């Protein structure tokens, strides 16, 4: 899909990190050949090696394997 050829800075999405995960609102950031995902709410049990899939409505706009995770203290 040409509309999703690239992820632009601050692309809103629903990101799923497990098959049965309902998904969580997130903001995507392109960083070279990687995507940084910032979730709007805490998502538990994210681990390197899992898959992450990004959606806009019912459309898949991207995805890949999780490289690392960290939590920003607020």
mmCIF file of the N, C-alpha and C atoms, coordinates in Angstrom:
data_MODEL
# 
_entry.id   MODEL 
# 
loop_
_atom_site.group_PDB 
_atom_site.id 
_atom_site.type_symbol 
_atom_site.label_atom_id 
_atom_site.label_alt_id 
_atom_site.label_comp_id 
_atom_site.label_asym_id 
_atom_site.label_entity_id 
_atom_site.label_seq_id 
_atom_site.pdbx_PDB_ins_code 
_atom_site.Cartn_x 
_atom_site.Cartn_y 
_atom_site.Cartn_z 
_atom_site.occupancy 
_atom_site.B_iso_or_equiv 
_atom_site.pdbx_formal_charge 
_atom_site.auth_seq_id 
_atom_site.auth_comp_id 
_atom_site.auth_asym_id 
_atom_site.auth_atom_id 
_atom_site.pdbx_PDB_model_num 
ATOM 1   N N  . UNK A 1 1  ? 0.827  -1.170  0.000  1.00 0.00 ? 1  UNK A N  1 
ATOM 2   C CA . UNK A 1 1  ? 0.000  0.000   0.000  1.00 0.00 ? 1  UNK A CA 1 
ATOM 3   C C  . UNK A 1 1  ? 0.877  1.240   0.000  1.00 0.00 ? 1  UNK A C  1 
ATOM 4   N N  . UNK A 1 2  ? 0.718  2.044   -0.955 1.00 0.00 ? 2  UNK A N  1 
ATOM 5   C CA . UNK A 1 2  ? 1.547  3.238   -1.067 1.00 0.00 ? 2  UNK A CA 1 
ATOM 6   C C  . UNK A 1 2  ? 1.338  4.183   0.111  1.00 0.00 ? 2  UNK A C  1 
ATOM 7   N N  . UNK A 1 3  ? 0.134  4.241   0.641  1.00 0.00 ? 3  UNK A N  1 
ATOM 8   C CA . UNK A 1 3  ? -0.152 5.130   1.766  1.00 0.00 ? 3  UNK A CA 1 
ATOM 9   C C  . UNK A 1 3  ? 0.780  4.848   2.948  1.00 0.00 ? 3  UNK A C  1 
ATOM 10  N N  . UNK A 1 4  ? 1.212  3.601   3.099  1.00 0.00 ? 4  UNK A N  1 
ATOM 11  C CA . UNK A 1 4  ? 2.029  3.206   4.241  1.00 0.00 ? 4  UNK A CA 1 
ATOM 12  C C  . UNK A 1 4  ? 3.443  2.818   3.826  1.00 0.00 ? 4  UNK A C  1 
ATOM 13  N N  . UNK A 1 5  ? 3.949  3.403   2.774  1.00 0.00 ? 5  UNK A N  1 
ATOM 14  C CA . UNK A 1 5  ? 5.300  3.068   2.315  1.00 0.00 ? 5  UNK A CA 1 
ATOM 15  C C  . UNK A 1 5  ? 6.343  3.384   3.375  1.00 0.00 ? 5  UNK A C  1 
ATOM 16  N N  . UNK A 1 6  ? 6.115  4.422   4.161  1.00 0.00 ? 6  UNK A N  1 
ATOM 17  C CA . UNK A 1 6  ? 7.020  4.775   5.261  1.00 0.00 ? 6  UNK A CA 1 
ATOM 18  C C  . UNK A 1 6  ? 6.186  5.204   6.459  1.00 0.00 ? 6  UNK A C  1 
ATOM 19  N N  . UNK A 1 7  ? 6.800  5.091   7.617  1.00 0.00 ? 7  UNK A N  1 
ATOM 20  C CA . UNK A 1 7  ? 6.191  5.607   8.841  1.00 0.00 ? 7  UNK A CA 1 
ATOM 21  C C  . UNK A 1 7  ? 6.767  7.003   9.048  1.00 0.00 ? 7  UNK A C  1 
ATOM 22  N N  . UNK A 1 8  ? 5.903  7.989   9.124  1.00 0.00 ? 8  UNK A N  1 
ATOM 23  C CA . UNK A 1 8  ? 6.388  9.349   9.346  1.00 0.00 ? 8  UNK A CA 1 
ATOM 24  C C  . UNK A 1 8  ? 6.520  9.592   10.846 1.00 0.00 ? 8  UNK A C  1 
ATOM 25  N N  . UNK A 1 9  ? 7.250  10.628  11.223 1.00 0.00 ? 9  UNK A N  1 
ATOM 26  C CA . UNK A 1 9  ? 7.438  10.944  12.632 1.00 0.00 ? 9  UNK A CA 1 
ATOM 27  C C  . UNK A 1 9  ? 6.095  11.217  13.293 1.00 0.00 ? 9  UNK A C  1 
ATOM 28  N N  . UNK A 1 10 ? 5.888  10.595  14.430 1.00 0.00 ? 10 UNK A N  1 
ATOM 29  C CA . UNK A 1 10 ? 4.675  10.750  15.236 1.00 0.00 ? 10 UNK A CA 1 
ATOM 30  C C  . UNK A 1 10 ? 3.435  10.187  14.542 1.00 0.00 ? 10 UNK A C  1 
ATOM 31  N N  . UNK A 1 11 ? 3.549  9.020   13.954 1.00 0.00 ? 11 UNK A N  1 
ATOM 32  C CA . UNK A 1 11 ? 2.411  8.358   13.329 1.00 0.00 ? 11 UNK A CA 1 
ATOM 33  C C  . UNK A 1 11 ? 1.570  7.680   14.409 1.00 0.00 ? 11 UNK A C  1 
ATOM 34  N N  . UNK A 1 12 ? 0.299  8.054   14.556 1.00 0.00 ? 12 UNK A N  1 
ATOM 35  C CA . UNK A 1 12 ? -0.551 7.367   15.535 1.00 0.00 ? 12 UNK A CA 1 
ATOM 36  C C  . UNK A 1 12 ? -0.924 5.981   15.023 1.00 0.00 ? 12 UNK A C  1 
ATOM 37  N N  . UNK A 1 13 ? -1.022 5.020   15.947 1.00 0.00 ? 13 UNK A N  1 
ATOM 38  C CA . UNK A 1 13 ? -1.367 3.656   15.567 1.00 0.00 ? 13 UNK A CA 1 
ATOM 39  C C  . UNK A 1 13 ? -1.918 2.910   16.767 1.00 0.00 ? 13 UNK A C  1 
ATOM 40  N N  . UNK A 1 14 ? -2.514 1.773   16.506 1.00 0.00 ? 14 UNK A N  1 
ATOM 41  C CA . UNK A 1 14 ? -2.820 0.792   17.539 1.00 0.00 ? 14 UNK A CA 1 
ATOM 42  C C  . UNK A 1 14 ? -1.753 -0.289  17.378 1.00 0.00 ? 14 UNK A C  1 
ATOM 43  N N  . UNK A 1 15 ? -1.029 -0.590  18.447 1.00 0.00 ? 15 UNK A N  1 
ATOM 44  C CA . UNK A 1 15 ? 0.041  -1.580  18.379 1.00 0.00 ? 15 UNK A CA 1 
ATOM 45  C C  . UNK A 1 15 ? -0.331 -2.800  19.208 1.00 0.00 ? 15 UNK A C  1 
ATOM 46  N N  . UNK A 1 16 ? -0.217 -3.970  18.583 1.00 0.00 ? 16 UNK A N  1 
ATOM 47  C CA . UNK A 1 16 ? -0.447 -5.242  19.266 1.00 0.00 ? 16 UNK A CA 1 
ATOM 48  C C  . UNK A 1 16 ? 0.897  -5.937  19.458 1.00 0.00 ? 16 UNK A C  1 
ATOM 49  N N  . UNK A 1 17 ? 1.135  -6.464  20.670 1.00 0.00 ? 17 UNK A N  1 
ATOM 50  C CA . UNK A 1 17 ? 2.400  -7.139  20.950 1.00 0.00 ? 17 UNK A CA 1 
ATOM 51  C C  . UNK A 1 17 ? 2.227  -8.641  21.171 1.00 0.00 ? 17 UNK A C  1 
ATOM 52  N N  . UNK A 1 18 ? 1.001  -9.111  21.161 1.00 0.00 ? 18 UNK A N  1 
ATOM 53  C CA . UNK A 1 18 ? 0.701  -10.536 21.258 1.00 0.00 ? 18 UNK A CA 1 
ATOM 54  C C  . UNK A 1 18 ? -0.519 -10.823 20.404 1.00 0.00 ? 18 UNK A C  1 
ATOM 55  N N  . UNK A 1 19 ? -0.655 -12.056 19.969 1.00 0.00 ? 19 UNK A N  1 
ATOM 56  C CA . UNK A 1 19 ? -1.779 -12.442 19.116 1.00 0.00 ? 19 UNK A CA 1 
ATOM 57  C C  . UNK A 1 19 ? -3.117 -12.082 19.751 1.00 0.00 ? 19 UNK A C  1 
ATOM 58  N N  . UNK A 1 20 ? -3.281 -12.372 21.030 1.00 0.00 ? 20 UNK A N  1 
ATOM 59  C CA . UNK A 1 20 ? -4.561 -12.125 21.704 1.00 0.00 ? 20 UNK A CA 1 
ATOM 60  C C  . UNK A 1 20 ? -4.651 -10.738 22.340 1.00 0.00 ? 20 UNK A C  1 
ATOM 61  N N  . UNK A 1 21 ? -3.613 -9.925  22.181 1.00 0.00 ? 21 UNK A N  1 
ATOM 62  C CA . UNK A 1 21 ? -3.609 -8.558  22.722 1.00 0.00 ? 21 UNK A CA 1 
ATOM 63  C C  . UNK A 1 21 ? -4.601 -7.707  21.934 1.00 0.00 ? 21 UNK A C  1 
ATOM 64  N N  . UNK A 1 22 ? -5.432 -6.957  22.625 1.00 0.00 ? 22 UNK A N  1 
ATOM 65  C CA . UNK A 1 22 ? -6.413 -6.089  21.954 1.00 0.00 ? 22 UNK A CA 1 
ATOM 66  C C  . UNK A 1 22 ? -5.755 -4.921  21.241 1.00 0.00 ? 22 UNK A C  1 
ATOM 67  N N  . UNK A 1 23 ? -4.529 -4.612  21.626 1.00 0.00 ? 23 UNK A N  1 
ATOM 68  C CA . UNK A 1 23 ? -3.837 -3.463  21.049 1.00 0.00 ? 23 UNK A CA 1 
ATOM 69  C C  . UNK A 1 23 ? -3.943 -2.267  21.969 1.00 0.00 ? 23 UNK A C  1 
ATOM 70  N N  . UNK A 1 24 ? -2.995 -1.371  21.826 1.00 0.00 ? 24 UNK A N  1 
ATOM 71  C CA . UNK A 1 24 ? -2.942 -0.163  22.654 1.00 0.00 ? 24 UNK A CA 1 
ATOM 72  C C  . UNK A 1 24 ? -2.583 1.022   21.777 1.00 0.00 ? 24 UNK A C  1 
ATOM 73  N N  . UNK A 1 25 ? -3.197 2.155   22.060 1.00 0.00 ? 25 UNK A N  1 
ATOM 74  C CA . UNK A 1 25 ? -2.862 3.390   21.337 1.00 0.00 ? 25 UNK A CA 1 
ATOM 75  C C  . UNK A 1 25 ? -1.384 3.687   21.501 1.00 0.00 ? 25 UNK A C  1 
ATOM 76  N N  . UNK A 1 26 ? -0.762 4.093   20.406 1.00 0.00 ? 26 UNK A N  1 
ATOM 77  C CA . UNK A 1 26 ? 0.672  4.352   20.437 1.00 0.00 ? 26 UNK A CA 1 
ATOM 78  C C  . UNK A 1 26 ? 1.024  5.421   19.408 1.00 0.00 ? 26 UNK A C  1 
ATOM 79  N N  . UNK A 1 27 ? 2.245  5.920   19.547 1.00 0.00 ? 27 UNK A N  1 
ATOM 80  C CA . UNK A 1 27 ? 2.818  6.841   18.579 1.00 0.00 ? 27 UNK A CA 1 
ATOM 81  C C  . UNK A 1 27 ? 4.084  6.173   18.058 1.00 0.00 ? 27 UNK A C  1 
ATOM 82  N N  . UNK A 1 28 ? 4.251  6.145   16.733 1.00 0.00 ? 28 UNK A N  1 
ATOM 83  C CA . UNK A 1 28 ? 5.408  5.508   16.102 1.00 0.00 ? 28 UNK A CA 1 
ATOM 84  C C  . UNK A 1 28 ? 6.392  6.569   15.632 1.00 0.00 ? 28 UNK A C  1 
ATOM 85  N N  . UNK A 1 29 ? 7.667  6.274   15.811 1.00 0.00 ? 29 UNK A N  1 
ATOM 86  C CA . UNK A 1 29 ? 8.745  7.165   15.377 1.00 0.00 ? 29 UNK A CA 1 
ATOM 87  C C  . UNK A 1 29 ? 9.717  6.356   14.521 1.00 0.00 ? 29 UNK A C  1 
ATOM 88  N N  . UNK A 1 30 ? 10.028 6.818   13.333 1.00 0.00 ? 30 UNK A N  1 
ATOM 89  C CA . UNK A 1 30 ? 11.023 6.157   12.478 1.00 0.00 ? 30 UNK A CA 1 
ATOM 90  C C  . UNK A 1 30 ? 12.411 6.577   12.922 1.00 0.00 ? 30 UNK A C  1 
ATOM 91  N N  . UNK A 1 31 ? 13.293 5.619   13.160 1.00 0.00 ? 31 UNK A N  1 
ATOM 92  C CA . UNK A 1 31 ? 14.683 5.885   13.528 1.00 0.00 ? 31 UNK A CA 1 
ATOM 93  C C  . UNK A 1 31 ? 15.550 4.947   12.703 1.00 0.00 ? 31 UNK A C  1 
ATOM 94  N N  . UNK A 1 32 ? 16.081 5.471   11.586 1.00 0.00 ? 32 UNK A N  1 
ATOM 95  C CA . UNK A 1 32 ? 16.859 4.667   10.636 1.00 0.00 ? 32 UNK A CA 1 
ATOM 96  C C  . UNK A 1 32 ? 16.015 3.476   10.186 1.00 0.00 ? 32 UNK A C  1 
ATOM 97  N N  . UNK A 1 33 ? 16.497 2.252   10.429 1.00 0.00 ? 33 UNK A N  1 
ATOM 98  C CA . UNK A 1 33 ? 15.746 1.075   9.983  1.00 0.00 ? 33 UNK A CA 1 
ATOM 99  C C  . UNK A 1 33 ? 14.898 0.470   11.104 1.00 0.00 ? 33 UNK A C  1 
ATOM 100 N N  . UNK A 1 34 ? 14.664 1.236   12.169 1.00 0.00 ? 34 UNK A N  1 
ATOM 101 C CA . UNK A 1 34 ? 13.864 0.763   13.302 1.00 0.00 ? 34 UNK A CA 1 
ATOM 102 C C  . UNK A 1 34 ? 12.705 1.710   13.568 1.00 0.00 ? 34 UNK A C  1 
ATOM 103 N N  . UNK A 1 35 ? 11.719 1.192   14.275 1.00 0.00 ? 35 UNK A N  1 
ATOM 104 C CA . UNK A 1 35 ? 10.565 1.987   14.689 1.00 0.00 ? 35 UNK A CA 1 
ATOM 105 C C  . UNK A 1 35 ? 10.546 2.013   16.215 1.00 0.00 ? 35 UNK A C  1 
ATOM 106 N N  . UNK A 1 36 ? 10.456 3.202   16.789 1.00 0.00 ? 36 UNK A N  1 
ATOM 107 C CA . UNK A 1 36 ? 10.265 3.358   18.231 1.00 0.00 ? 36 UNK A CA 1 
ATOM 108 C C  . UNK A 1 36 ? 8.770  3.466   18.465 1.00 0.00 ? 36 UNK A C  1 
ATOM 109 N N  . UNK A 1 37 ? 8.263  2.714   19.431 1.00 0.00 ? 37 UNK A N  1 
ATOM 110 C CA . UNK A 1 37 ? 6.842  2.731   19.772 1.00 0.00 ? 37 UNK A CA 1 
ATOM 111 C C  . UNK A 1 37 ? 6.685  3.339   21.157 1.00 0.00 ? 37 UNK A C  1 
ATOM 112 N N  . UNK A 1 38 ? 5.886  4.384   21.252 1.00 0.00 ? 38 UNK A N  1 
ATOM 113 C CA . UNK A 1 38 ? 5.568  4.995   22.546 1.00 0.00 ? 38 UNK A CA 1 
ATOM 114 C C  . UNK A 1 38 ? 4.094  4.728   22.821 1.00 0.00 ? 38 UNK A C  1 
ATOM 115 N N  . UNK A 1 39 ? 3.818  3.902   23.835 1.00 0.00 ? 39 UNK A N  1 
ATOM 116 C CA . UNK A 1 39 ? 2.441  3.571   24.185 1.00 0.00 ? 39 UNK A CA 1 
ATOM 117 C C  . UNK A 1 39 ? 1.820  4.675   25.025 1.00 0.00 ? 39 UNK A C  1 
ATOM 118 N N  . UNK A 1 40 ? 0.527  4.884   24.857 1.00 0.00 ? 40 UNK A N  1 
ATOM 119 C CA . UNK A 1 40 ? -0.190 5.894   25.623 1.00 0.00 ? 40 UNK A CA 1 
ATOM 120 C C  . UNK A 1 40 ? -0.479 5.404   27.037 1.00 0.00 ? 40 UNK A C  1 
ATOM 121 N N  . UNK A 1 41 ? -0.568 4.086   27.219 1.00 0.00 ? 41 UNK A N  1 
ATOM 122 C CA . UNK A 1 41 ? -0.780 3.461   28.522 1.00 0.00 ? 41 UNK A CA 1 
ATOM 123 C C  . UNK A 1 41 ? 0.201  2.300   28.660 1.00 0.00 ? 41 UNK A C  1 
ATOM 124 N N  . UNK A 1 42 ? 0.463  1.907   29.896 1.00 0.00 ? 42 UNK A N  1 
ATOM 125 C CA . UNK A 1 42 ? 1.412  0.825   30.148 1.00 0.00 ? 42 UNK A CA 1 
ATOM 126 C C  . UNK A 1 42 ? 0.942  -0.483  29.510 1.00 0.00 ? 42 UNK A C  1 
ATOM 127 N N  . UNK A 1 43 ? 1.862  -1.189  28.883 1.00 0.00 ? 43 UNK A N  1 
ATOM 128 C CA . UNK A 1 43 ? 1.610  -2.508  28.311 1.00 0.00 ? 43 UNK A CA 1 
ATOM 129 C C  . UNK A 1 43 ? 2.579  -3.460  28.996 1.00 0.00 ? 43 UNK A C  1 
ATOM 130 N N  . UNK A 1 44 ? 2.051  -4.512  29.589 1.00 0.00 ? 44 UNK A N  1 
ATOM 131 C CA . UNK A 1 44 ? 2.906  -5.423  30.354 1.00 0.00 ? 44 UNK A CA 1 
ATOM 132 C C  . UNK A 1 44 ? 3.439  -6.554  29.491 1.00 0.00 ? 44 UNK A C  1 
ATOM 133 N N  . UNK A 1 45 ? 4.492  -7.155  29.982 1.00 0.00 ? 45 UNK A N  1 
ATOM 134 C CA . UNK A 1 45 ? 5.086  -8.375  29.422 1.00 0.00 ? 45 UNK A CA 1 
ATOM 135 C C  . UNK A 1 45 ? 5.572  -8.220  27.984 1.00 0.00 ? 45 UNK A C  1 
ATOM 136 N N  . UNK A 1 46 ? 6.188  -7.085  27.675 1.00 0.00 ? 46 UNK A N  1 
ATOM 137 C CA . UNK A 1 46 ? 6.810  -6.905  26.363 1.00 0.00 ? 46 UNK A CA 1 
ATOM 138 C C  . UNK A 1 46 ? 8.235  -7.427  26.453 1.00 0.00 ? 46 UNK A C  1 
ATOM 139 N N  . UNK A 1 47 ? 8.610  -8.295  25.527 1.00 0.00 ? 47 UNK A N  1 
ATOM 140 C CA . UNK A 1 47 ? 9.944  -8.896  25.589 1.00 0.00 ? 47 UNK A CA 1 
ATOM 141 C C  . UNK A 1 47 ? 10.592 -8.906  24.207 1.00 0.00 ? 47 UNK A C  1 
ATOM 142 N N  . UNK A 1 48 ? 11.914 -8.734  24.179 1.00 0.00 ? 48 UNK A N  1 
ATOM 143 C CA . UNK A 1 48 ? 12.630 -8.849  22.903 1.00 0.00 ? 48 UNK A CA 1 
ATOM 144 C C  . UNK A 1 48 ? 12.339 -10.196 22.236 1.00 0.00 ? 48 UNK A C  1 
ATOM 145 N N  . UNK A 1 49 ? 12.180 -10.148 20.921 1.00 0.00 ? 49 UNK A N  1 
ATOM 146 C CA . UNK A 1 49 ? 11.877 -11.356 20.152 1.00 0.00 ? 49 UNK A CA 1 
ATOM 147 C C  . UNK A 1 49 ? 10.406 -11.503 19.820 1.00 0.00 ? 49 UNK A C  1 
ATOM 148 N N  . UNK A 1 50 ? 9.529  -10.858 20.608 1.00 0.00 ? 50 UNK A N  1 
ATOM 149 C CA . UNK A 1 50 ? 8.102  -10.882 20.293 1.00 0.00 ? 50 UNK A CA 1 
ATOM 150 C C  . UNK A 1 50 ? 7.859  -10.045 19.038 1.00 0.00 ? 50 UNK A C  1 
ATOM 151 N N  . UNK A 1 51 ? 6.711  -10.258 18.444 1.00 0.00 ? 51 UNK A N  1 
ATOM 152 C CA . UNK A 1 51 ? 6.305  -9.440  17.305 1.00 0.00 ? 51 UNK A CA 1 
ATOM 153 C C  . UNK A 1 51 ? 5.496  -8.245  17.776 1.00 0.00 ? 51 UNK A C  1 
ATOM 154 N N  . UNK A 1 52 ? 5.587  -7.160  17.037 1.00 0.00 ? 52 UNK A N  1 
ATOM 155 C CA . UNK A 1 52 ? 4.728  -5.993  17.225 1.00 0.00 ? 52 UNK A CA 1 
ATOM 156 C C  . UNK A 1 52 ? 4.117  -5.687  15.870 1.00 0.00 ? 52 UNK A C  1 
ATOM 157 N N  . UNK A 1 53 ? 2.808  -5.455  15.851 1.00 0.00 ? 53 UNK A N  1 
ATOM 158 C CA . UNK A 1 53 ? 2.109  -5.144  14.605 1.00 0.00 ? 53 UNK A CA 1 
ATOM 159 C C  . UNK A 1 53 ? 1.366  -3.833  14.799 1.00 0.00 ? 53 UNK A C  1 
ATOM 160 N N  . UNK A 1 54 ? 1.490  -2.932  13.814 1.00 0.00 ? 54 UNK A N  1 
ATOM 161 C CA . UNK A 1 54 ? 0.911  -1.595  13.887 1.00 0.00 ? 54 UNK A CA 1 
ATOM 162 C C  . UNK A 1 54 ? -0.307 -1.522  12.970 1.00 0.00 ? 54 UNK A C  1 
ATOM 163 N N  . UNK A 1 55 ? -1.406 -0.986  13.501 1.00 0.00 ? 55 UNK A N  1 
ATOM 164 C CA . UNK A 1 55 ? -2.666 -0.902  12.758 1.00 0.00 ? 55 UNK A CA 1 
ATOM 165 C C  . UNK A 1 55 ? -3.174 0.527   12.716 1.00 0.00 ? 55 UNK A C  1 
ATOM 166 N N  . UNK A 1 56 ? -3.857 0.851   11.614 1.00 0.00 ? 56 UNK A N  1 
ATOM 167 C CA . UNK A 1 56 ? -4.703 2.035   11.505 1.00 0.00 ? 56 UNK A CA 1 
ATOM 168 C C  . UNK A 1 56 ? -6.074 1.492   11.145 1.00 0.00 ? 56 UNK A C  1 
ATOM 169 N N  . UNK A 1 57 ? -6.981 1.484   12.110 1.00 0.00 ? 57 UNK A N  1 
ATOM 170 C CA . UNK A 1 57 ? -8.265 0.813   11.897 1.00 0.00 ? 57 UNK A CA 1 
ATOM 171 C C  . UNK A 1 57 ? -8.006 -0.671  11.684 1.00 0.00 ? 57 UNK A C  1 
ATOM 172 N N  . UNK A 1 58 ? -8.519 -1.224  10.587 1.00 0.00 ? 58 UNK A N  1 
ATOM 173 C CA . UNK A 1 58 ? -8.289 -2.633  10.263 1.00 0.00 ? 58 UNK A CA 1 
ATOM 174 C C  . UNK A 1 58 ? -7.079 -2.842  9.357  1.00 0.00 ? 58 UNK A C  1 
ATOM 175 N N  . UNK A 1 59 ? -6.419 -1.756  8.942  1.00 0.00 ? 59 UNK A N  1 
ATOM 176 C CA . UNK A 1 59 ? -5.272 -1.851  8.039  1.00 0.00 ? 59 UNK A CA 1 
ATOM 177 C C  . UNK A 1 59 ? -3.971 -2.055  8.810  1.00 0.00 ? 59 UNK A C  1 
ATOM 178 N N  . UNK A 1 60 ? -3.178 -3.022  8.391  1.00 0.00 ? 60 UNK A N  1 
ATOM 179 C CA . UNK A 1 60 ? -1.836 -3.202  8.946  1.00 0.00 ? 60 UNK A CA 1 
ATOM 180 C C  . UNK A 1 60 ? -0.929 -2.193  8.254  1.00 0.00 ? 60 UNK A C  1 
ATOM 181 N N  . UNK A 1 61 ? -0.231 -1.374  9.056  1.00 0.00 ? 61 UNK A N  1 
ATOM 182 C CA . UNK A 1 61 ? 0.658  -0.375  8.459  1.00 0.00 ? 61 UNK A CA 1 
ATOM 183 C C  . UNK A 1 61 ? 2.127  -0.724  8.677  1.00 0.00 ? 61 UNK A C  1 
ATOM 184 N N  . UNK A 1 62 ? 2.388  -1.769  9.440  1.00 0.00 ? 62 UNK A N  1 
ATOM 185 C CA . UNK A 1 62 ? 3.773  -2.191  9.647  1.00 0.00 ? 62 UNK A CA 1 
ATOM 186 C C  . UNK A 1 62 ? 3.880  -3.179  10.784 1.00 0.00 ? 62 UNK A C  1 
ATOM 187 N N  . UNK A 1 63 ? 5.098  -3.604  11.030 1.00 0.00 ? 63 UNK A N  1 
ATOM 188 C CA . UNK A 1 63 ? 5.342  -4.527  12.125 1.00 0.00 ? 63 UNK A CA 1 
ATOM 189 C C  . UNK A 1 63 ? 6.754  -5.060  12.066 1.00 0.00 ? 63 UNK A C  1 
ATOM 190 N N  . UNK A 1 64 ? 7.108  -5.826  13.063 1.00 0.00 ? 64 UNK A N  1 
ATOM 191 C CA . UNK A 1 64 ? 8.431  -6.429  13.112 1.00 0.00 ? 64 UNK A CA 1 
ATOM 192 C C  . UNK A 1 64 ? 8.670  -7.069  14.452 1.00 0.00 ? 64 UNK A C  1 
ATOM 193 N N  . UNK A 1 65 ? 9.894  -7.500  14.676 1.00 0.00 ? 65 UNK A N  1 
ATOM 194 C CA . UNK A 1 65 ? 10.266 -8.111  15.946 1.00 0.00 ? 65 UNK A CA 1 
ATOM 195 C C  . UNK A 1 65 ? 10.734 -7.040  16.921 1.00 0.00 ? 65 UNK A C  1 
ATOM 196 N N  . UNK A 1 66 ? 10.380 -7.219  18.178 1.00 0.00 ? 66 UNK A N  1 
ATOM 197 C CA . UNK A 1 66 ? 10.782 -6.278  19.224 1.00 0.00 ? 66 UNK A CA 1 
ATOM 198 C C  . UNK A 1 66 ? 12.260 -6.495  19.517 1.00 0.00 ? 66 UNK A C  1 
ATOM 199 N N  . UNK A 1 67 ? 13.016 -5.421  19.464 1.00 0.00 ? 67 UNK A N  1 
ATOM 200 C CA . UNK A 1 67 ? 14.464 -5.448  19.699 1.00 0.00 ? 67 UNK A CA 1 
ATOM 201 C C  . UNK A 1 67 ? 14.779 -5.253  21.179 1.00 0.00 ? 67 UNK A C  1 
ATOM 202 N N  . UNK A 1 68 ? 14.139 -4.288  21.804 1.00 0.00 ? 68 UNK A N  1 
ATOM 203 C CA . UNK A 1 68 ? 14.348 -4.022  23.229 1.00 0.00 ? 68 UNK A CA 1 
ATOM 204 C C  . UNK A 1 68 ? 13.129 -3.300  23.780 1.00 0.00 ? 68 UNK A C  1 
ATOM 205 N N  . UNK A 1 69 ? 13.060 -3.250  25.094 1.00 0.00 ? 69 UNK A N  1 
ATOM 206 C CA . UNK A 1 69 ? 11.962 -2.521  25.728 1.00 0.00 ? 69 UNK A CA 1 
ATOM 207 C C  . UNK A 1 69 ? 12.509 -1.766  26.928 1.00 0.00 ? 69 UNK A C  1 
ATOM 208 N N  . UNK A 1 70 ? 11.834 -0.687  27.264 1.00 0.00 ? 70 UNK A N  1 
ATOM 209 C CA . UNK A 1 70 ? 12.160 0.059   28.472 1.00 0.00 ? 70 UNK A CA 1 
ATOM 210 C C  . UNK A 1 70 ? 10.956 0.902   28.838 1.00 0.00 ? 70 UNK A C  1 
ATOM 211 N N  . UNK A 1 71 ? 10.892 1.258   30.102 1.00 0.00 ? 71 UNK A N  1 
ATOM 212 C CA . UNK A 1 71 ? 9.765  2.054   30.595 1.00 0.00 ? 71 UNK A CA 1 
ATOM 213 C C  . UNK A 1 71 ? 10.295 3.415   31.036 1.00 0.00 ? 71 UNK A C  1 
ATOM 214 N N  . UNK A 1 72 ? 9.609  4.435   30.598 1.00 0.00 ? 72 UNK A N  1 
ATOM 215 C CA . UNK A 1 72 ? 9.958  5.799   31.008 1.00 0.00 ? 72 UNK A CA 1 
ATOM 216 C C  . UNK A 1 72 ? 9.147  6.125   32.253 1.00 0.00 ? 72 UNK A C  1 
ATOM 217 N N  . UNK A 1 73 ? 9.816  6.461   33.333 1.00 0.00 ? 73 UNK A N  1 
ATOM 218 C CA . UNK A 1 73 ? 9.135  6.846   34.567 1.00 0.00 ? 73 UNK A CA 1 
ATOM 219 C C  . UNK A 1 73 ? 8.513  8.216   34.388 1.00 0.00 ? 73 UNK A C  1 
ATOM 220 N N  . UNK A 1 74 ? 7.287  8.361   34.824 1.00 0.00 ? 74 UNK A N  1 
ATOM 221 C CA . UNK A 1 74 ? 6.595  9.647   34.712 1.00 0.00 ? 74 UNK A CA 1 
ATOM 222 C C  . UNK A 1 74 ? 6.488  10.303  36.046 1.00 0.00 ? 74 UNK A C  1 
# 
